[in-house]
Amino acid sequence: MLPEPVAAVGALLGEGPAWDAVRGCLWFVDIKQRHLYRFDPLSGALQRWAAPEQIGWALPARDGTLVCGLRGGLYRFSPDNGRFEPWLAVEAHLPGNRLNDATVDADGTLWFGSMDDEECSDSGFIYRCAQGEMIQCALPPVCITNGPALSPDGATLYHTDTLGRRIFASRLDATRMPRDTRVFVTIEEGAGYPDGPVVDSEGCLWTGLFGGWSARRYSPQGKLLETVRFPAANVTKLAFGGKDLRTVYATTARKGLSAAELASQPRAGDLFAFRVAVAGLPLPLAH
């Protein structure tokens, strides 16, 4: 499981990889440089669009657009004309926040989180958006949210307090709201910070480790099963792709690295891929 670079991106903060099964491509972003990327694994082609604000993620939707999380809220992006159209404002009362990470439930419901762009205040929340109706989840705010991610049966919501180095698991009740939150995993000091989580078909959770030179796979019980080492310190998020969903794509970041560190890890900020034995889960299309 040796990660290999598949696209030279040089992202300041690469994030949000999402496999588009309909188009057979991978979408991902560079948050800080406000770029949306499309990677075609067959041709190796890499397309780029400029977003109007910092963009945290772009997820394929049922109408052919991508639902995107930008600094000020949710947007719709059309790959046909390259336009970003505002959809729903989020946290207009918190101008220092931006949207950071997201996933889609089996029924097309969007789950996403916010964070303090200065990475100082505990002002990040988790939201659920179904059919255009947005609800803030009753979870304690943290500085940097990551995820959410869902278990294969849709009963457990995983969400990350990055600076606190903790990944939480919450039971989803009959109304699809998180309850009975518990600490799923705490990343030990010196091993980096848990970034974006994703769950595979066996219910195991993968997380990138920012500053940790690796990605980890944990069992549904929170036991560390596998560690994949990278030639880049800041591994941000993974996504399962390809026809068999056994190719794992990983975004990385150059953010926070000194000139000497960048010289020693020239592929930092690039897109990587490696193969795994256990497939991922298909990403549902958002409403």
C-alpha positions as CSV (number, residue, x, y, z in Angstrom):
1,M,0.0,0.0,0.0
2,L,2.7,2.5,-1.0
3,P,1.1,5.8,-2.0
4,E,2.2,7.1,-5.4
5,P,1.7,10.6,-6.7
6,V,-0.9,10.7,-9.5
7,A,-1.3,14.4,-10.1
8,A,1.1,17.3,-9.6
9,V,-1.0,19.9,-7.8
10,G,1.2,21.7,-5.3
11,A,-1.9,22.5,-3.3
12,L,-1.5,24.8,-0.3
13,L,-4.4,23.0,1.4
14,G,-5.6,20.1,-0.7
15,E,-8.9,18.7,0.6
16,G,-12.3,17.1,-0.1
17,P,-11.6,14.3,-2.5
18,A,-14.9,12.8,-3.8
19,W,-15.3,10.0,-6.4
20,D,-17.8,10.7,-9.1
21,A,-19.0,7.3,-10.3
22,V,-21.2,8.8,-13.0
23,R,-18.4,10.8,-14.7
24,G,-15.6,8.4,-13.6
25,C,-13.5,11.1,-12.1
26,L,-12.3,12.5,-8.8
27,W,-13.2,16.0,-7.6
28,F,-11.1,17.7,-4.9
29,V,-10.1,21.3,-3.9
30,D,-7.3,23.5,-2.8
31,I,-9.1,25.5,0.0
32,K,-6.7,28.3,0.4
33,Q,-6.0,28.9,-3.3
34,R,-9.7,28.7,-4.0
35,H,-9.4,26.0,-6.7
36,L,-11.7,23.2,-7.7
37,Y,-10.1,20.3,-9.5
38,R,-11.3,17.4,-11.6
39,F,-8.9,14.4,-12.1
40,D,-9.5,11.8,-14.8
41,P,-7.5,8.7,-13.8
42,L,-7.8,7.1,-17.3
43,S,-6.1,10.0,-19.1
44,G,-4.3,11.6,-16.2
45,A,-5.9,15.0,-17.1
46,L,-6.3,17.6,-14.4
47,Q,-8.8,20.4,-14.9
48,R,-9.1,23.4,-12.6
49,W,-11.7,26.1,-11.9
50,A,-11.4,29.2,-9.7
51,A,-14.0,29.4,-6.9
52,P,-15.4,32.8,-5.7
53,E,-14.4,32.0,-2.1
54,Q,-12.4,29.5,-0.2
55,I,-13.9,26.1,-1.1
56,G,-13.9,23.1,1.3
57,W,-15.5,20.4,-0.9
58,A,-17.6,19.6,-4.0
59,L,-19.9,16.6,-4.0
60,P,-21.8,15.3,-7.0
61,A,-25.6,15.9,-7.0
62,R,-28.6,14.2,-8.6
63,D,-29.2,17.1,-10.9
64,G,-25.7,16.9,-12.5
65,T,-24.3,19.8,-10.5
66,L,-21.9,19.7,-7.6
67,V,-22.9,20.9,-4.2
68,C,-20.0,22.9,-2.8
69,G,-19.1,24.3,0.6
70,L,-17.6,27.7,0.3
71,R,-16.7,30.2,3.0
72,G,-20.2,31.9,3.0
73,G,-22.4,28.9,2.5
74,L,-23.6,26.2,0.0
75,Y,-23.2,26.7,-3.7
76,R,-24.1,24.8,-6.9
77,F,-21.3,24.3,-9.4
78,S,-22.1,23.4,-13.0
79,P,-19.2,21.5,-14.7
80,D,-20.8,22.4,-18.1
81,N,-20.3,26.1,-17.8
82,G,-17.9,26.4,-14.8
83,R,-20.3,28.7,-12.9
84,F,-20.8,28.7,-9.1
85,E,-24.3,29.8,-8.0
86,P,-25.1,30.6,-4.4
87,W,-27.7,28.2,-2.9
88,L,-27.9,28.5,0.9
89,A,-26.2,30.9,3.2
90,V,-24.6,29.4,6.3
91,E,-23.5,31.2,9.5
92,A,-23.9,34.7,8.2
93,H,-23.5,35.7,11.9
94,L,-20.1,34.2,12.0
95,P,-18.1,35.9,9.3
96,G,-14.8,34.4,10.6
97,N,-16.0,30.9,9.9
98,R,-15.9,28.8,6.7
99,L,-17.2,25.4,5.6
100,N,-14.6,22.7,5.8
101,D,-15.7,19.1,5.1
102,A,-18.8,17.1,4.2
103,T,-20.4,13.8,3.1
104,V,-23.8,12.6,1.8
105,D,-26.2,10.2,3.4
106,A,-27.9,7.3,1.5
107,D,-31.0,9.4,0.9
108,G,-29.1,12.3,-0.5
109,T,-29.0,14.3,2.8
110,L,-25.9,16.5,3.1
111,W,-23.8,16.5,6.3
112,F,-21.2,19.2,6.7
113,G,-19.2,21.1,9.2
114,S,-17.8,24.6,9.7
115,M,-14.7,26.0,11.4
116,D,-12.9,29.1,12.5
117,D,-10.8,30.2,9.5
118,E,-8.1,31.6,11.9
119,E,-8.1,28.3,13.8
120,C,-8.4,30.0,17.2
121,S,-12.1,29.9,18.4
122,D,-14.4,27.0,19.1
123,S,-17.0,28.2,16.6
124,G,-17.3,25.1,14.3
125,F,-20.6,23.2,14.1
126,I,-22.0,20.2,12.3
127,Y,-25.0,20.6,10.1
128,R,-27.6,18.4,8.3
129,C,-29.3,19.6,5.1
130,A,-32.2,17.6,3.7
131,Q,-34.2,18.8,0.8
132,G,-32.9,22.3,1.3
133,E,-33.8,22.4,5.0
134,M,-30.7,23.0,7.2
135,I,-30.4,22.0,10.8
136,Q,-27.5,22.7,13.2
137,C,-26.8,19.5,15.2
138,A,-26.8,19.8,19.0
139,L,-23.1,18.9,19.3
140,P,-20.5,21.0,21.2
141,P,-18.7,23.4,19.0
142,V,-15.0,22.9,18.2
143,C,-12.4,25.0,16.4
144,I,-11.9,22.7,13.4
145,T,-14.6,20.2,12.5
146,N,-13.8,17.4,10.0
147,G,-16.1,14.9,8.5
148,P,-18.7,13.9,9.1
149,A,-18.6,10.3,7.9
150,L,-21.3,7.6,8.2
151,S,-21.2,3.9,9.0
152,P,-22.3,1.5,6.3
153,D,-25.7,1.0,8.0
154,G,-26.1,4.8,8.4
155,A,-26.6,4.4,12.1
156,T,-23.4,6.1,13.3
157,L,-22.1,9.5,12.5
158,Y,-18.3,10.1,12.9
159,H,-17.1,13.6,13.4
160,T,-13.7,15.0,14.2
161,D,-12.3,17.6,16.5
162,T,-9.0,18.1,14.7
163,L,-7.1,20.3,17.2
164,G,-8.4,18.2,20.1
165,R,-7.0,15.1,18.2
166,R,-10.3,13.3,18.8
167,I,-12.7,11.5,16.5
168,F,-16.2,11.1,17.9
169,A,-19.0,8.6,17.1
170,S,-22.7,9.6,17.6
171,R,-25.7,7.4,17.3
172,L,-28.3,8.8,14.9
173,D,-31.8,8.6,16.3
174,A,-35.1,8.2,14.6
175,T,-35.1,11.8,13.4
176,R,-31.5,11.3,12.0
177,M,-30.0,13.6,14.6
178,P,-26.8,12.7,16.6
179,R,-27.2,11.4,20.1
180,D,-25.1,9.5,22.7
181,T,-21.8,10.9,21.5
182,R,-18.6,9.1,22.6
183,V,-14.9,9.4,21.9
184,F,-14.2,6.9,19.1
185,V,-10.4,7.5,18.8
186,T,-7.9,9.8,20.3
187,I,-4.7,10.4,18.3
188,E,-1.6,10.3,20.5
189,E,0.5,13.4,20.8
190,G,3.2,13.6,18.2
191,A,1.3,11.5,15.6
192,G,-0.3,14.4,13.9
193,Y,-3.9,15.7,13.8
194,P,-6.9,13.7,12.5
195,D,-8.2,15.3,9.4
196,G,-11.0,14.1,7.0
197,P,-12.5,10.7,7.9
198,V,-14.0,8.2,5.4
199,V,-15.5,4.7,6.1
200,D,-15.0,1.5,4.0
201,S,-17.3,-1.4,3.3
202,E,-16.3,-3.2,6.4
203,G,-17.2,-0.3,8.6
204,C,-13.6,0.6,9.3
205,L,-12.7,4.3,9.5
206,W,-9.8,5.8,7.6
207,T,-8.4,9.2,8.5
208,G,-5.6,11.4,7.2
209,L,-3.2,12.7,9.7
210,F,-2.1,16.3,9.2
211,G,1.5,16.6,10.3
212,G,1.6,12.8,10.8
213,W,3.0,11.6,7.5
214,S,0.3,8.9,7.2
215,A,-3.2,7.7,7.0
216,R,-4.7,5.2,9.5
217,R,-7.5,2.6,9.4
218,Y,-9.5,1.9,12.6
219,S,-11.9,-0.9,13.2
220,P,-15.5,-0.1,14.2
221,Q,-14.4,-0.6,17.8
222,G,-11.7,2.0,17.5
223,K,-8.7,-0.4,17.2
224,L,-5.8,0.7,15.0
225,L,-5.6,-1.8,12.1
226,E,-3.3,-0.3,9.4
227,T,-1.0,2.7,8.9
228,V,0.0,3.9,5.4
229,R,3.0,6.1,5.3
230,F,3.3,9.0,2.9
231,P,6.3,11.0,1.5
232,A,4.4,14.2,2.6
233,A,3.7,15.3,6.2
234,N,0.2,16.7,5.8
235,V,-2.3,14.1,4.7
236,T,-5.7,15.6,4.7
237,K,-8.4,13.3,3.4
238,L,-9.0,10.0,1.6
239,A,-11.6,8.9,-0.9
240,F,-12.3,5.5,-2.5
241,G,-12.5,5.5,-6.2
242,G,-12.3,3.5,-9.4
243,K,-14.8,0.9,-10.6
244,D,-14.1,-1.4,-7.8
245,L,-13.7,1.3,-5.1
246,R,-10.4,-0.1,-4.1
247,T,-8.2,2.8,-5.3
248,V,-7.7,5.2,-2.4
249,Y,-7.0,8.8,-3.4
250,A,-5.5,11.1,-0.9
251,T,-5.1,14.9,-0.9
252,T,-2.1,16.6,0.9
253,A,-1.1,20.1,1.8
254,R,1.9,22.4,1.8
255,K,0.3,24.7,4.4
256,G,2.6,25.4,7.4
257,L,5.7,23.8,5.9
258,S,9.0,25.8,5.9
259,A,11.2,26.2,2.9
260,A,13.5,23.4,4.2
261,E,10.5,21.1,4.8
262,L,9.2,21.7,1.3
263,A,12.6,21.0,-0.1
264,S,12.6,17.6,1.7
265,Q,9.1,16.7,0.6
266,P,8.7,18.1,-3.0
267,R,5.4,16.2,-3.6
268,A,3.7,17.8,-0.7
269,G,0.3,19.2,-1.9
270,D,0.0,16.7,-4.7
271,L,-2.7,14.0,-5.2
272,F,-1.7,10.5,-4.2
273,A,-3.3,7.0,-4.7
274,F,-2.8,3.5,-3.4
275,R,-4.7,0.2,-3.6
276,V,-6.4,-1.6,-0.8
277,A,-7.9,-5.0,-0.2
278,V,-11.2,-3.8,1.2
279,A,-13.4,-1.6,-1.0
280,G,-14.9,1.7,0.0
281,L,-18.6,2.6,-0.1
282,P,-20.2,4.4,-3.1
283,L,-20.8,8.1,-2.5
284,P,-24.5,8.8,-2.8
285,L,-25.6,11.7,-4.9
286,A,-26.7,14.8,-3.0
287,H,-30.1,16.4,-3.4
